[in-house]
Amino acid sequence: MALTISSTIGELLADPKTKAVLEKHLPGISTMPQIGMAKGMTLKAIAPFSQGMINDAKLKAIEEDLKQIK
């Protein structure tokens, strides 16, 4: 099953390829102190709490890169 922006952050960070996509678009996300609390949530769910770090354009770019992973 392909991972998407509807996957949990924990699922995305657990796979090296999808983790690399997150790090490309959201540098440092995997090492943020708060990331443990967000691992069960989706990117869309945490976007409103990201202080603008995760916006619609960023979500679209991440989704496009995730689609390229085989």
GUPA-284234 format. One record per residue (C-alpha): residue number from 1; residue in one letter; x, y, z. Coordinates in steps of 0.02 Angstrom, whole numbers, plus 32768, in hexadecimal, padded with zeros to 4 digits. Layout:
% GUPA-284234
<node><n>NUM</n><res>A</res><px>X</px><py>Y</py><pz>Z</pz></node>
...
END
This chain:
% GUPA-284234
<node><n>1</n><res>M</res><px>8000</px><py>8000</py><pz>8000</pz></node>
<node><n>2</n><res>A</res><px>8044</px><py>80A9</py><pz>7FD0</pz></node>
<node><n>3</n><res>L</res><px>8059</px><py>812B</py><pz>8057</pz></node>
<node><n>4</n><res>T</res><px>8003</px><py>81D3</py><pz>803C</pz></node>
<node><n>5</n><res>I</res><px>7FE4</px><py>8274</py><pz>809C</pz></node>
<node><n>6</n><res>S</res><px>7F4F</px><py>8216</py><pz>80E6</pz></node>
<node><n>7</n><res>S</res><px>7FC8</px><py>819B</py><pz>8138</pz></node>
<node><n>8</n><res>T</res><px>7FFD</px><py>81BD</py><pz>81EA</pz></node>
<node><n>9</n><res>I</res><px>809D</px><py>821B</py><pz>8209</pz></node>
<node><n>10</n><res>G</res><px>80DD</px><py>8181</py><pz>8264</pz></node>
<node><n>11</n><res>E</res><px>80C2</px><py>8117</py><pz>81C9</pz></node>
<node><n>12</n><res>L</res><px>8117</px><py>8198</py><pz>815B</pz></node>
<node><n>13</n><res>L</res><px>81AD</px><py>81A6</py><pz>81CF</pz></node>
<node><n>14</n><res>A</res><px>81BF</px><py>80E9</py><pz>81E0</pz></node>
<node><n>15</n><res>D</res><px>81E7</px><py>80D2</py><pz>8127</pz></node>
<node><n>16</n><res>P</res><px>8290</px><py>8119</py><pz>80F2</pz></node>
<node><n>17</n><res>K</res><px>8250</px><py>8151</py><pz>8047</pz></node>
<node><n>18</n><res>T</res><px>81B8</px><py>81AE</py><pz>8088</pz></node>
<node><n>19</n><res>K</res><px>821C</px><py>81F3</py><pz>811A</pz></node>
<node><n>20</n><res>A</res><px>8294</px><py>823E</py><pz>809B</pz></node>
<node><n>21</n><res>V</res><px>8201</px><py>8294</py><pz>8044</pz></node>
<node><n>22</n><res>L</res><px>81C7</px><py>82DE</py><pz>80E9</pz></node>
<node><n>23</n><res>E</res><px>8276</px><py>8319</py><pz>8112</pz></node>
<node><n>24</n><res>K</res><px>8286</px><py>8367</py><pz>8065</pz></node>
<node><n>25</n><res>H</res><px>81E9</px><py>83D0</py><pz>807B</pz></node>
<node><n>26</n><res>L</res><px>81E9</px><py>83E2</py><pz>8139</pz></node>
<node><n>27</n><res>P</res><px>82A1</px><py>83E2</py><pz>816E</pz></node>
<node><n>28</n><res>G</res><px>82BA</px><py>83A0</py><pz>821D</pz></node>
<node><n>29</n><res>I</res><px>820B</px><py>8359</py><pz>8231</pz></node>
<node><n>30</n><res>S</res><px>824A</px><py>82AF</py><pz>8267</pz></node>
<node><n>31</n><res>T</res><px>82B1</px><py>82F8</py><pz>82F6</pz></node>
<node><n>32</n><res>M</res><px>8237</px><py>837A</py><pz>8336</pz></node>
<node><n>33</n><res>P</res><px>8216</px><py>8361</py><pz>83F1</pz></node>
<node><n>34</n><res>Q</res><px>8159</px><py>8368</py><pz>83D4</pz></node>
<node><n>35</n><res>I</res><px>8156</px><py>82E5</py><pz>8349</pz></node>
<node><n>36</n><res>G</res><px>8132</px><py>8258</py><pz>83C3</pz></node>
<node><n>37</n><res>M</res><px>8088</px><py>82A3</py><pz>83E9</pz></node>
<node><n>38</n><res>A</res><px>805F</px><py>82B0</py><pz>8330</pz></node>
<node><n>39</n><res>K</res><px>8091</px><py>8203</py><pz>82F3</pz></node>
<node><n>40</n><res>G</res><px>7FDD</px><py>81C4</py><pz>82F8</pz></node>
<node><n>41</n><res>M</res><px>7F9D</px><py>825A</py><pz>8296</pz></node>
<node><n>42</n><res>T</res><px>7FA2</px><py>8285</py><pz>81DD</pz></node>
<node><n>43</n><res>L</res><px>7FFA</px><py>831B</py><pz>8191</pz></node>
<node><n>44</n><res>K</res><px>7F50</px><py>8367</py><pz>816B</pz></node>
<node><n>45</n><res>A</res><px>7F1D</px><py>8355</py><pz>8221</pz></node>
<node><n>46</n><res>I</res><px>7FB7</px><py>83AE</py><pz>8265</pz></node>
<node><n>47</n><res>A</res><px>7FBD</px><py>8434</py><pz>81DE</pz></node>
<node><n>48</n><res>P</res><px>7F51</px><py>84AF</py><pz>8241</pz></node>
<node><n>49</n><res>F</res><px>7FC9</px><py>84A0</py><pz>82D4</pz></node>
<node><n>50</n><res>S</res><px>8069</px><py>84B1</py><pz>826D</pz></node>
<node><n>51</n><res>Q</res><px>8071</px><py>8570</py><pz>8272</pz></node>
<node><n>52</n><res>G</res><px>806F</px><py>8574</py><pz>81B4</pz></node>
<node><n>53</n><res>M</res><px>80F8</px><py>84F2</py><pz>819E</pz></node>
<node><n>54</n><res>I</res><px>807B</px><py>847B</py><pz>814C</pz></node>
<node><n>55</n><res>N</res><px>8008</px><py>84D2</py><pz>80D1</pz></node>
<node><n>56</n><res>D</res><px>7FA2</px><py>8498</py><pz>803B</pz></node>
<node><n>57</n><res>A</res><px>8031</px><py>84B5</py><pz>7FC0</pz></node>
<node><n>58</n><res>K</res><px>80A9</px><py>8452</py><pz>802E</pz></node>
<node><n>59</n><res>L</res><px>802B</px><py>83C4</py><pz>8040</pz></node>
<node><n>60</n><res>K</res><px>8014</px><py>83BE</py><pz>7F84</pz></node>
<node><n>61</n><res>A</res><px>80D1</px><py>83B9</py><pz>7F66</pz></node>
<node><n>62</n><res>I</res><px>80E7</px><py>832F</py><pz>7FE6</pz></node>
<node><n>63</n><res>E</res><px>8058</px><py>82CB</py><pz>7F9A</pz></node>
<node><n>64</n><res>E</res><px>80A6</px><py>82DB</py><pz>7EEC</pz></node>
<node><n>65</n><res>D</res><px>814E</px><py>829D</py><pz>7F2B</pz></node>
<node><n>66</n><res>L</res><px>80FD</px><py>820D</py><pz>7F89</pz></node>
<node><n>67</n><res>K</res><px>80A6</px><py>81D6</py><pz>7EE8</pz></node>
<node><n>68</n><res>Q</res><px>8151</px><py>81C4</py><pz>7E95</pz></node>
<node><n>69</n><res>I</res><px>818B</px><py>8142</py><pz>7F13</pz></node>
<node><n>70</n><res>K</res><px>8183</px><py>8091</py><pz>7ECF</pz></node>
END
